[in-house]
Amino acid sequence: MCYSQLNETKILVTGSAGFIGFFLTKRLLEDGLEVIGIDNLNDYYDVNLKKDRLKILEQYDGFNFLKCDISVSEEVIKVFKKEKPKVVINLAAQAGVRYSLENPDAYIQSNIVGFHNIVEACKNYAVKHLIYASSSSVYGANKKVPFEETDFVDQPVSLYAATKKSNELIAHTYSHLYDIPSSGLRFFTVYGPMGRPDMAYFGFTNKLFNEEPIKIFNNGDFKNDLYRDFTYIDDIVEGIVRLIPKPPTEKVKHRVYNIGNNKPIKLMKFITSLEEALSNKLNKEVRFEKHFEPMQPGDVPATYASTDKLYNAVGFKPTISIEEGLQNFVDWYVDYYKSV
């Protein structure tokens, strides 16, 4: 990958102990770049998983980790003053739609206050490209598919989605006022090994080994089943890496891209594929005990990404099938937790 047009090799990745942050940082280090990783290592999910990710990253000479909470302005300023990164990839955020109903303060602090601290620092330290995580959740209950970046996104159905839409607005404003090249990425249901334990595929697998039934929040309606644009982690990372050396050059230097698989999968098909992956790994037939529940507040019936804009910008479309991606996850899970 050519990063030469930025003339810099030091990149700041926030949320580097998180799922996407870890895999992105690992890829950048393998490409020979110097990466400053920051994370507050909060306990939203198992901190040991985050620490194990960091142990892998710390094997690379080009990695420097700093524990930092982006919602604390003084901590962010200290990092930027010392490291002076010219590329910033902001992946630190409070994730999860349903958790935003239980702990809204965490979303305001991390996703609004924290993001503001990042863009302020980018302004003050002349960053050449800010890439930040948005979300497919900004599309709300949009019924037009596939979702396109030009679609109306002013009716979020969760606080999490509202914070991500706010990030896009803040980034656009700072790009307009201070000429900061910024790219927002609307991620579509990212999955894979070492993923987030709060995600459905991870939780279902936990339930299996705990001999518990899984809850499926689709009203038991197979004809009008929910579907999601599940996107494998390697495809997400490839899209980000290709975007790094291509900052926006328009008058207002701000763009938003969908980064999804463009091949939505019905929820029940996803579950069947997970059962097959587990069966392959365990050498026996695996079937979940299923309990069907109503949709949860903040959930949406469908996500489906149009990826034309990203393809036109960087020439990349995801390639990993749901079967391959889930098999990779299951192989890691069983080995990591020794669940045999």
DOTOR-497289 format. One line per 5 residues: number of its first residue (from 0); their letters; for each residue z negated, x, y of N, C-alpha, C, CB. Coordinates in steps of 0.05 Angstrom, whole numbers. Glycine has a CB too. Example, Ala and Ser with C-alpha at 12.3 -4.5 7.8 and 13.67 -1.06 7.14 Angstrom:
0) AS) -156:264:-114:-156:246:-90:-156:264:-66:-181:226:-89 | -142:257:-45:-143:273:-21:-157:258:1:-114:282:-12
! end
This chain:
0) MCYSQ) 0:17:-24:0:0:0:0:18:25:-24:-19:0 | 17:11:44:19:27:69:2:15:91:49:28:78 | -17:31:99:-35:24:122:-28:40:147:-64:27:114 | -7:56:145:-3:77:165:2:66:193:21:94:157 | 13:42:196:18:32:223:-7:27:238:35:8:221
5) LNETK) -30:25:225:-55:21:240:-67:48:247:-75:5:223 | -57:70:235:-67:97:240:-97:99:237:-60:104:268 | -108:84:219:-137:85:214:-142:82:184:-152:63:230 | -163:94:174:-169:91:146:-197:79:142:-168:117:131 | -213:76:164:-240:65:161:-239:34:166:-259:78:181
10) ILVTG) -249:20:146:-249:-9:148:-277:-20:143:-229:-21:126 | -285:-39:160:-311:-52:156:-307:-78:141:-324:-57:184 | -321:-81:119:-321:-105:103:-349:-117:104:-311:-100:74 | -351:-141:116:-377:-155:115:-378:-172:90:-381:-172:141 | -402:-175:79:-405:-189:54:-394:-172:31:-391:-215:55
15) SAGFI) -398:-146:32:-386:-128:12:-399:-130:-16:-387:-100:21 | -423:-142:-17:-436:-146:-43:-430:-174:-54:-466:-143:-40 | -415:-190:-39:-406:-216:-48:-382:-214:-67:-400:-234:-24 | -374:-237:-77:-353:-238:-97:-326:-226:-86:-348:-266:-106 | -315:-239:-66:-290:-229:-55:-293:-202:-42:-278:-250:-34
20) GFFLT) -315:-199:-27:-320:-174:-13:-321:-150:-32:-346:-175:2 | -334:-154:-55:-336:-132:-75:-308:-124:-85:-353:-141:-98 | -292:-144:-94:-266:-137:-105:-247:-125:-84:-254:-161:-118 | -249:-135:-59:-232:-124:-38:-240:-96:-32:-234:-142:-13 | -267:-91:-29:-276:-64:-23:-268:-44:-45:-307:-64:-20
25) KRLLE) -271:-53:-70:-263:-36:-93:-234:-28:-91:-269:-50:-119 | -217:-48:-85:-188:-43:-83:-182:-23:-60:-173:-69:-78 | -195:-27:-37:-190:-9:-14:-199:19:-20:-205:-20:11 | -221:22:-34:-231:49:-42:-211:62:-61:-259:47:-54 | -201:46:-80:-181:57:-99:-156:65:-85:-175:36:-120
30) DGLEV) -150:52:-62:-126:60:-46:-132:84:-28:-117:36:-30 | -156:95:-30:-162:119:-15:-173:115:13:-138:136:-13 | -181:91:20:-191:86:46:-221:89:47:-184:57:55 | -232:94:71:-261:94:75:-270:67:83:-268:115:98 | -290:57:69:-300:29:73:-330:30:81:-295:12:49
35) IGIDN) -336:16:103:-364:11:110:-370:-17:101:-368:14:141 | -388:-20:82:-395:-46:72:-422:-55:83:-396:-46:42 | -424:-80:92:-449:-91:101:-455:-117:87:-450:-94:132 | -480:-123:82:-488:-147:69:-518:-150:73:-481:-147:38 | -528:-175:75:-557:-179:77:-570:-184:51:-562:-202:96
40) LNDYY) -554:-185:29:-565:-188:2:-584:-212:0:-580:-162:-7 | -576:-235:11:-594:-258:10:-596:-269:-19:-584:-280:29 | -614:-287:-23:-620:-297:-50:-608:-325:-55:-650:-298:-55 | -586:-331:-42:-572:-356:-47:-565:-358:-77:-546:-359:-30 | -557:-336:-89:-554:-334:-118:-565:-307:-127:-525:-339:-127
45) DVNLK) -565:-302:-152:-578:-279:-165:-572:-253:-150:-569:-277:-194 | -592:-241:-138:-588:-216:-123:-581:-194:-142:-614:-210:-108 | -589:-195:-167:-583:-174:-186:-553:-171:-190:-597:-179:-213 | -539:-193:-189:-510:-192:-192:-498:-177:-168:-498:-221:-194 | -508:-183:-144:-499:-169:-120:-505:-139:-122:-512:-181:-95
50) KDRLK) -528:-132:-132:-536:-104:-134:-519:-90:-155:-566:-102:-142 | -511:-104:-176:-494:-92:-196:-466:-87:-185:-492:-110:-221 | -457:-105:-168:-431:-100:-154:-433:-75:-137:-423:-124:-137 | -455:-72:-122:-458:-49:-105:-460:-23:-121:-484:-52:-88 | -472:-24:-144:-474:0:-161:-446:11:-168:-490:-6:-186
55) ILEQY) -428:-8:-173:-400:0:-179:-387:13:-154:-384:-24:-188 | -391:1:-131:-379:11:-107:-390:38:-99:-383:-9:-84 | -415:42:-104:-428:67:-95:-419:91:-111:-458:64:-98 | -403:86:-132:-391:109:-147:-368:121:-132:-382:99:-174 | -358:108:-111:-335:118:-96:-345:134:-72:-317:95:-87
60) DGFNF) -333:158:-68:-341:175:-46:-336:162:-19:-326:201:-47 | -316:145:-17:-309:134:9:-325:110:18:-280:126:9 | -346:103:2:-361:78:8:-388:85:21:-366:62:-18 | -394:70:42:-419:73:56:-431:45:60:-417:88:83 | -453:39:47:-465:13:49:-488:12:69:-475:3:22
65) LKCDI) -489:-8:86:-510:-12:105:-520:-41:102:-500:-7:134 | -546:-44:97:-557:-71:96:-559:-82:124:-585:-71:82 | -546:-105:128:-543:-116:155:-540:-146:153:-520:-103:170 | -553:-160:171:-551:-189:173:-534:-195:198:-579:-203:175 | -510:-206:194:-492:-210:216:-502:-230:237:-464:-218:206
70) SVSEE) -522:-246:229:-533:-266:248:-552:-253:267:-547:-288:233 | -558:-227:264:-576:-212:282:-558:-194:299:-598:-196:266 | -554:-201:324:-535:-187:341:-541:-157:342:-536:-198:369 | -566:-149:345:-573:-121:347:-564:-105:323:-603:-118:352 | -566:-117:299:-558:-102:275:-528:-98:275:-567:-118:250
75) VIKVF) -513:-119:283:-484:-116:284:-475:-95:304:-471:-144:290 | -487:-96:327:-480:-76:348:-485:-48:338:-495:-82:374 | -507:-44:325:-514:-18:315:-493:-7:296:-542:-18:301 | -483:-24:278:-462:-16:259:-437:-9:273:-457:-38:239 | -428:-26:292:-403:-20:306:-405:5:323:-395:-44:323
80) KKEKP) -428:8:336:-432:32:353:-430:58:337:-458:30:368 | -442:57:313:-442:81:297:-415:86:283:-464:79:276 | -403:65:272:-380:69:255:-353:66:269:-381:49:232 | -353:50:290:-328:45:306:-304:38:288:-322:70:322 | -307:18:272:-284:10:255:-261:-2:271:-293:-10:233
85) KVVIN) -237:3:262:-214:-9:276:-202:-32:261:-192:13:279 | -210:-36:236:-202:-59:220:-228:-72:210:-183:-52:196 | -232:-97:215:-256:-112:206:-247:-135:189:-273:-121:231 | -259:-138:165:-254:-160:148:-280:-175:144:-241:-151:120 | -282:-198:156:-308:-213:156:-308:-233:133:-312:-227:183
90) LAAQA) -322:-227:112:-325:-244:89:-354:-254:86:-316:-230:64 | -372:-244:102:-400:-252:101:-402:-281:112:-418:-233:118 | -414:-298:96:-417:-326:104:-436:-340:84:-390:-341:105 | -448:-361:93:-462:-378:75:-442:-397:61:-485:-395:89 | -439:-393:36:-418:-408:21:-430:-434:9:-406:-390:-1
95) GVRYS) -411:-451:-1:-419:-474:-16:-419:-500:1:-446:-470:-28 | -405:-520:-9:-404:-546:5:-430:-561:1:-381:-562:-5 | -439:-564:-24:-463:-581:-29:-488:-570:-18:-466:-585:-59 | -491:-543:-18:-516:-531:-8:-519:-536:22:-515:-501:-13 | -496:-541:36:-498:-546:65:-512:-572:71:-470:-547:77
100) LENPD) -514:-590:51:-530:-614:54:-560:-609:53:-522:-635:33 | -567:-588:38:-595:-581:34:-606:-562:55:-599:-569:7 | -590:-544:64:-600:-523:82:-579:-517:104:-605:-497:66 | -576:-537:122:-555:-533:143:-560:-510:162:-554:-558:160 | -586:-503:166:-592:-480:184:-579:-454:175:-622:-477:187
105) AYIQS) -577:-450:149:-566:-425:139:-536:-423:147:-568:-424:108 | -522:-446:148:-494:-446:155:-490:-441:185:-481:-473:147 | -507:-452:201:-504:-447:230:-510:-418:236:-523:-465:245 | -531:-407:224:-538:-379:230:-517:-359:220:-565:-372:217 | -508:-362:196:-489:-342:185:-461:-347:194:-491:-343:155
110) NIVGF) -452:-372:192:-424:-379:196:-416:-383:225:-417:-403:181 | -435:-390:242:-429:-394:271:-440:-371:287:-441:-421:281 | -467:-367:286:-479:-345:302:-469:-318:292:-510:-346:300 | -469:-315:265:-460:-289:254:-431:-283:261:-463:-290:224 | -414:-303:259:-385:-299:265:-382:-292:294:-369:-324:257
115) HNIVE) -397:-306:311:-395:-299:340:-403:-270:345:-413:-318:356 | -424:-261:331:-432:-233:335:-410:-214:326:-458:-227:319 | -396:-220:305:-374:-203:296:-351:-202:316:-363:-213:269 | -342:-225:326:-320:-225:345:-328:-212:372:-309:-253:350 | -353:-215:380:-362:-201:404:-361:-171:400:-392:-209:410
120) ACKNY) -369:-162:377:-368:-133:371:-339:-123:370:-382:-126:345 | -321:-140:358:-292:-133:357:-281:-130:386:-276:-154:341 | -290:-147:403:-281:-146:431:-290:-120:444:-292:-170:447 | -315:-113:440:-327:-90:454:-318:-63:442:-357:-92:452 | -308:-63:417:-301:-38:405:-271:-37:397:-318:-34:380
125) AVKHL) -255:-53:411:-226:-51:410:-215:-50:381:-216:-26:424 | -223:-70:365:-213:-72:338:-184:-79:338:-230:-93:322 | -169:-66:320:-140:-70:319:-132:-94:301:-126:-46:308 | -149:-102:283:-143:-126:266:-169:-137:255:-123:-119:243 | -175:-162:262:-197:-176:250:-185:-197:230:-214:-191:272
130) IYASS) -193:-194:205:-187:-213:184:-212:-227:177:-173:-200:160 | -212:-254:175:-237:-268:170:-232:-291:150:-249:-279:196 | -253:-298:136:-252:-319:116:-255:-346:128:-273:-315:94 | -234:-363:125:-237:-391:130:-238:-405:103:-213:-402:148 | -229:-429:101:-232:-444:75:-213:-467:74:-261:-453:71
135) SSVYG) -205:-473:49:-188:-497:45:-204:-523:52:-179:-499:16 | -230:-521:54:-246:-544:61:-240:-555:89:-276:-538:59 | -228:-539:106:-222:-549:133:-202:-572:132:-210:-526:150 | -187:-575:110:-168:-597:108:-181:-624:103:-148:-591:86 | -207:-624:97:-222:-649:94:-210:-666:71:-222:-665:119
140) ANKKV) -207:-691:76:-196:-710:57:-166:-714:61:-210:-737:58 | -153:-694:71:-124:-695:76:-109:-704:51:-114:-667:85 | -93:-725:54:-78:-736:31:-50:-724:28:-77:-766:33 | -40:-711:49:-13:-699:48:-15:-673:33:-2:-695:77 | 1:-670:12:2:-645:-3:30:-635:-6:-11:-649:-31
145) PFEET) 34:-609:-8:13:-588:-6:3:-585:23:23:-562:-15 | -22:-575:26:-33:-571:52:-18:-548:67:-63:-564:50 | -10:-554:91:3:-534:108:-14:-527:132:31:-544:117 | -11:-502:141:-27:-492:163:-24:-509:189:-20:-463:169 | -2:-523:191:2:-540:215:-10:-568:213:32:-542:220
150) DFVDQ) -22:-574:190:-34:-600:186:-58:-604:204:-43:-604:156 | -64:-630:209:-88:-638:225:-113:-631:210:-86:-668:232 | -131:-616:223:-156:-607:209:-181:-612:226:-154:-577:201 | -181:-634:240:-203:-640:259:-222:-661:248:-192:-649:285 | -221:-666:221:-240:-685:209:-253:-674:184:-225:-712:203
155) PVSLY) -269:-653:187:-282:-641:164:-302:-661:151:-297:-615:171 | -306:-658:125:-324:-677:111:-349:-663:101:-310:-690:88 | -354:-638:110:-379:-624:103:-385:-605:126:-376:-608:77 | -411:-598:129:-419:-579:149:-406:-552:144:-449:-576:151 | -404:-544:119:-390:-519:113:-362:-518:124:-390:-515:82
160) AATKK) -347:-540:120:-320:-541:130:-320:-540:161:-306:-567:121 | -339:-553:173:-341:-553:203:-345:-525:213:-363:-572:212 | -362:-509:199:-367:-482:208:-342:-465:205:-390:-469:193 | -326:-470:184:-302:-454:181:-281:-461:201:-291:-458:152 | -278:-486:207:-260:-495:229:-269:-483:255:-259:-526:231
165) SNELI) -295:-481:260:-306:-469:284:-298:-440:286:-336:-472:285 | -299:-426:263:-290:-398:262:-262:-395:272:-293:-386:234 | -244:-412:263:-216:-411:271:-214:-415:301:-199:-432:257 | -229:-434:312:-228:-439:341:-239:-416:357:-243:-465:348 | -261:-404:348:-273:-381:362:-254:-358:361:-300:-374:349
170) AHTYS) -242:-352:338:-223:-330:335:-199:-334:354:-214:-327:306 | -189:-358:354:-166:-363:372:-173:-358:401:-156:-392:368 | -197:-368:409:-205:-364:437:-208:-335:444:-232:-379:442 | -221:-319:426:-225:-291:432:-198:-276:432:-244:-278:411 | -180:-284:415:-153:-272:415:-139:-277:442:-136:-282:392
175) HLYDI) -142:-302:451:-130:-310:477:-142:-295:500:-132:-340:481 | -169:-293:501:-183:-282:524:-183:-251:523:-211:-292:525 | -185:-239:500:-190:-211:498:-169:-195:482:-217:-206:486 | -148:-209:474:-125:-195:461:-133:-182:434:-114:-174:479 | -150:-197:419:-159:-186:393:-140:-197:371:-188:-194:387
180) PSSGL) -124:-181:358:-108:-191:336:-125:-201:313:-89:-168:326 | -122:-226:306:-140:-239:286:-124:-256:266:-160:-257:300 | -131:-254:241:-118:-270:220:-140:-284:204:-101:-252:201 | -138:-311:203:-157:-327:187:-144:-334:161:-165:-352:202 | -160:-333:139:-150:-339:112:-165:-363:101:-154:-314:94
185) RFFTV) -150:-384:96:-161:-408:83:-160:-405:53:-146:-434:92 | -183:-395:42:-185:-391:13:-185:-417:-2:-209:-374:7 | -172:-417:-25:-171:-440:-43:-185:-433:-69:-142:-450:-48 | -209:-443:-74:-224:-442:-99:-220:-416:-114:-217:-465:-117 | -233:-395:-105:-230:-369:-116:-248:-366:-141:-237:-347:-95
190) YGPMG) -237:-355:-163:-253:-352:-187:-246:-325:-201:-247:-376:-207 | -263:-317:-220:-258:-293:-235:-283:-280:-244:-241:-274:-218 | -281:-256:-257:-305:-242:-266:-323:-234:-243:-296:-216:-281 | -349:-232:-248:-369:-225:-228:-369:-245:-205:-364:-197:-218 | -360:-270:-210:-358:-290:-189:-385:-301:-181:-340:-312:-198
195) RPDMA) -384:-322:-165:-408:-335:-155:-419:-354:-175:-402:-350:-128 | -445:-351:-182:-457:-369:-202:-458:-398:-194:-484:-359:-209 | -455:-404:-168:-456:-432:-159:-430:-447:-163:-464:-434:-130 | -409:-433:-171:-383:-445:-176:-383:-460:-203:-360:-424:-175 | -367:-481:-205:-368:-498:-228:-362:-484:-254:-348:-521:-225
200) YFGFT) -342:-467:-255:-334:-454:-280:-357:-436:-290:-309:-437:-277 | -372:-423:-271:-394:-406:-278:-418:-424:-288:-403:-389:-254 | -423:-445:-274:-445:-463:-281:-440:-476:-308:-448:-484:-260 | -415:-485:-313:-408:-497:-339:-414:-477:-362:-378:-505:-340 | -406:-452:-358:-411:-432:-378:-441:-427:-383:-397:-406:-371
205) NKLFN) -456:-426:-361:-485:-424:-364:-496:-447:-381:-499:-424:-336 | -487:-471:-375:-497:-495:-389:-491:-493:-419:-484:-521:-378 | -467:-483:-426:-459:-481:-454:-480:-463:-469:-431:-469:-456 | -486:-440:-458:-504:-422:-472:-533:-431:-471:-501:-394:-460 | -539:-448:-452:-566:-460:-451:-567:-486:-468:-574:-466:-422
210) EEPIK) -545:-493:-480:-543:-517:-497:-550:-542:-481:-562:-515:-522 | -538:-543:-457:-542:-566:-440:-514:-579:-434:-555:-558:-413 | -514:-605:-428:-489:-618:-421:-480:-610:-393:-491:-649:-423 | -454:-612:-388:-444:-607:-361:-439:-633:-347:-417:-590:-362 | -443:-633:-321:-438:-656:-304:-411:-653:-290:-461:-660:-283
215) IFNNG) -394:-673:-293:-368:-673:-282:-366:-694:-261:-345:-677:-304 | -362:-686:-236:-364:-705:-213:-337:-716:-206:-377:-691:-189 | -325:-731:-225:-299:-743:-220:-299:-773:-227:-277:-729:-236 | -323:-785:-229:-325:-814:-235:-315:-821:-263:-311:-830:-214 | -308:-801:-279:-297:-807:-305:-269:-818:-304:-314:-825:-321
220) DFKND) -256:-814:-281:-229:-825:-276:-208:-805:-284:-226:-835:-247 | -198:-805:-308:-179:-785:-317:-151:-790:-306:-177:-785:-348 | -144:-815:-300:-118:-821:-289:-115:-810:-261:-113:-851:-289 | -136:-812:-245:-136:-802:-218:-156:-779:-215:-142:-825:-197 | -154:-760:-234:-173:-738:-235:-170:-720:-210:-168:-721:-260
225) LYRDF) -193:-708:-203:-193:-688:-182:-175:-664:-190:-221:-678:-175 | -163:-651:-170:-149:-627:-177:-153:-606:-155:-119:-632:-181 | -153:-581:-164:-159:-558:-146:-138:-536:-150:-187:-548:-152 | -134:-522:-127:-115:-500:-128:-132:-474:-134:-100:-497:-100 | -138:-471:-159:-155:-448:-168:-139:-422:-164:-164:-451:-197
230) TYIDD) -152:-402:-151:-138:-377:-144:-154:-354:-155:-134:-375:-114 | -141:-338:-172:-155:-315:-185:-160:-293:-165:-138:-304:-208 | -183:-280:-168:-193:-260:-149:-172:-238:-143:-218:-248:-158 | -158:-228:-163:-139:-206:-158:-117:-215:-140:-128:-196:-185 | -108:-241:-142:-88:-251:-125:-98:-253:-96:-78:-279:-134
235) IVEGI) -123:-261:-93:-135:-262:-66:-135:-235:-53:-164:-274:-67 | -144:-215:-68:-146:-188:-58:-119:-177:-50:-160:-169:-78 | -99:-182:-67:-72:-172:-61:-62:-184:-35:-53:-179:-84 | -67:-209:-31:-58:-222:-6:-71:-209:18:-64:-251:-7 | -98:-204:17:-112:-192:39:-102:-164:45:-142:-191:33
240) VRLIP) -99:-148:24:-91:-120:27:-63:-119:40:-90:-106:0 | -45:-136:32:-18:-136:44:-19:-144:74:0:-154:29 | -39:-160:81:-41:-170:108:-53:-150:127:-57:-196:109 | -70:-131:117:-84:-113:134:-66:-98:154:-99:-92:117 | -44:-87:146:-27:-72:165:-8:-89:181:-11:-51:151
245) KPPTE) -12:-116:180:6:-134:194:-9:-153:213:22:-150:174 | -22:-141:234:-36:-158:253:-16:-175:268:-53:-142:272 | -25:-199:278:-7:-216:294:1:-201:319:-21:-242:301 | 26:-207:328:36:-194:352:45:-214:374:60:-176:345 | 40:-240:369:47:-260:389:31:-257:414:44:-288:377
250) KVKHR) 37:-273:434:22:-272:459:-7:-278:454:34:-292:480 | -13:-300:440:-40:-304:430:-40:-294:401:-48:-335:431 | -54:-272:397:-52:-257:372:-71:-269:351:-58:-228:376 | -66:-293:343:-83:-306:323:-65:-323:304:-104:-324:336 | -69:-318:278:-55:-334:258:-74:-343:237:-32:-317:245
255) VYNIG) -67:-365:224:-83:-375:202:-64:-379:178:-97:-403:209 | -73:-369:155:-57:-371:130:-72:-385:108:-48:-343:121 | -58:-401:92:-69:-410:67:-66:-386:47:-54:-435:56 | -87:-382:30:-84:-363:9:-94:-377:-17:-100:-336:15 | -75:-389:-31:-81:-405:-54:-60:-400:-76:-83:-434:-48
260) NNKPI) -63:-414:-98:-45:-409:-121:-19:-425:-119:-60:-415:-146 | -19:-447:-103:4:-464:-101:11:-478:-127:28:-448:-91 | -9:-479:-145:-5:-492:-171:-31:-507:-178:3:-472:-194 | -37:-529:-166:-62:-543:-171:-65:-552:-200:-65:-567:-152 | -90:-551:-209:-97:-558:-236:-117:-581:-236:-109:-534:-252
265) KLMKF) -112:-602:-253:-131:-623:-256:-157:-613:-267:-120:-646:-273 | -179:-624:-258:-206:-615:-266:-209:-615:-296:-227:-632:-253 | -200:-635:-310:-203:-636:-339:-186:-615:-353:-196:-664:-349 | -163:-609:-342:-146:-587:-353:-161:-560:-349:-119:-586:-339 | -174:-557:-326:-189:-533:-321:-211:-530:-341:-200:-533:-292
270) ITSLE) -225:-552:-347:-247:-551:-366:-237:-545:-394:-263:-577:-366 | -215:-557:-402:-202:-551:-428:-195:-522:-430:-178:-569:-432 | -184:-511:-409:-176:-482:-409:-200:-464:-412:-160:-475:-384 | -222:-472:-399:-247:-457:-402:-258:-458:-430:-268:-467:-382 | -256:-482:-443:-265:-485:-471:-248:-467:-489:-262:-514:-480
275) EALSN) -222:-466:-484:-204:-449:-501:-211:-419:-497:-175:-454:-494 | -216:-411:-472:-223:-383:-467:-249:-376:-482:-226:-378:-437 | -269:-393:-481:-294:-389:-495:-290:-388:-525:-315:-410:-487 | -273:-406:-535:-267:-406:-564:-255:-379:-572:-248:-429:-571 | -236:-369:-556:-223:-344:-562:-243:-321:-563:-201:-338:-542
280) KLNKE) -261:-320:-544:-280:-298:-542:-301:-300:-564:-294:-299:-514 | -310:-324:-571:-332:-327:-590:-322:-331:-618:-349:-350:-582 | -296:-332:-622:-284:-336:-648:-294:-361:-663:-290:-311:-665 | -298:-382:-647:-305:-408:-659:-297:-429:-638:-336:-409:-665 | -295:-454:-648:-287:-475:-630:-310:-482:-611:-279:-500:-646
285) VRFEK) -304:-484:-586:-325:-490:-565:-316:-515:-550:-329:-466:-546 | -334:-534:-549:-330:-558:-532:-355:-565:-517:-321:-582:-550 | -352:-571:-491:-375:-578:-475:-384:-607:-481:-369:-575:-445 | -410:-612:-480:-419:-639:-479:-417:-648:-450:-449:-642:-489 | -402:-670:-445:-394:-677:-418:-408:-703:-409:-364:-681:-416
290) HFEPM) -420:-702:-385:-431:-726:-372:-415:-730:-346:-462:-723:-367 | -405:-754:-342:-388:-759:-318:-405:-773:-297:-364:-777:-326 | -402:-762:-272:-418:-771:-249:-399:-779:-226:-438:-750:-241 | -410:-794:-206:-394:-799:-182:-389:-774:-166:-409:-820:-164 | -368:-775:-150:-362:-752:-132:-386:-748:-114:-337:-758:-116
295) QPGDV) -391:-723:-107:-413:-715:-90:-405:-716:-60:-423:-687:-97 | -424:-721:-42:-418:-720:-13:-407:-693:-6:-444:-726:3 | -386:-693:10:-373:-669:19:-350:-659:1:-393:-647:21 | -349:-669:-24:-327:-662:-41:-301:-676:-33:-333:-669:-71 | -278:-664:-39:-253:-676:-33:-237:-680:-59:-236:-659:-13
300) PATYA) -219:-700:-60:-205:-706:-85:-184:-685:-93:-191:-732:-82 | -173:-670:-74:-152:-651:-81:-151:-628:-61:-125:-665:-82 | -144:-604:-71:-136:-582:-54:-110:-570:-66:-158:-560:-52 | -91:-564:-48:-64:-556:-57:-52:-540:-34:-46:-581:-65 | -49:-514:-38:-40:-497:-16:-10:-494:-15:-53:-470:-19
305) STDKL) 2:-498:9:28:-487:14:24:-458:21:43:-503:37 | 39:-440:7:35:-411:12:60:-398:25:30:-397:-14 | 78:-415:36:102:-404:48:97:-386:71:120:-427:57 | 77:-393:88:72:-376:112:63:-348:104:51:-390:130 | 44:-347:85:35:-320:76:57:-305:63:11:-323:57
310) YNAVG) 74:-319:47:96:-305:33:116:-294:54:110:-324:14 | 122:-309:74:140:-300:95:129:-276:110:147:-323:114 | 103:-275:112:90:-253:127:87:-227:110:62:-261:136 | 81:-230:85:74:-206:69:89:-204:43:45:-205:64 | 106:-225:36:122:-224:12:106:-226:-14:137:-199:11
315) FKPTI) 85:-242:-14:68:-243:-38:61:-272:-44:43:-227:-34 | 63:-279:-70:53:-304:-81:35:-297:-105:76:-323:-88 | 14:-313:-110:-3:-308:-133:13:-310:-159:-26:-328:-134 | 3:-295:-180:17:-294:-205:0:-299:-229:30:-267:-208 | -27:-299:-226:-45:-301:-249:-48:-331:-257:-72:-288:-243
320) SIEEG) -43:-337:-282:-46:-364:-292:-75:-371:-296:-30:-368:-319 | -81:-397:-298:-108:-406:-302:-119:-397:-329:-110:-437:-299 | -102:-396:-349:-110:-387:-376:-118:-358:-376:-88:-392:-396 | -102:-341:-363:-108:-312:-362:-133:-307:-345:-84:-297:-350 | -135:-321:-322:-157:-316:-305:-184:-325:-317:-154:-331:-279
325) LQNFV) -184:-348:-331:-209:-357:-343:-216:-340:-367:-206:-386:-352 | -196:-330:-382:-202:-312:-404:-215:-286:-394:-177:-305:-420 | -205:-276:-371:-218:-252:-360:-247:-257:-351:-201:-242:-335 | -251:-281:-340:-279:-288:-332:-297:-290:-357:-279:-315:-317 | -288:-304:-377:-305:-308:-401:-311:-282:-415:-291:-328:-420
330) DWYVD) -290:-264:-416:-295:-238:-429:-316:-223:-414:-268:-222:-430 | -315:-223:-388:-336:-210:-372:-363:-223:-376:-328:-209:-342 | -364:-249:-374:-389:-264:-376:-404:-258:-402:-385:-294:-373 | -390:-260:-424:-403:-256:-450:-413:-227:-452:-384:-262:-473 | -397:-208:-443:-406:-180:-444:-429:-174:-425:-382:-162:-438
335) YYKSV) -427:-185:-401:-448:-180:-381:-475:-191:-388:-439:-191:-353 | -474:-217:-398:-499:-230:-405:-506:-227:-434:-498:-259:-397 | -489:-213:-449:-493:-209:-478:-498:-236:-492:-517:-190:-483 | -480:-255:-486:-484:-283:-495:-470:-288:-521:-474:-302:-473 | -475:-272:-541:-463:-276:-567:-485:-279:-588:-443:-252:-574
! end
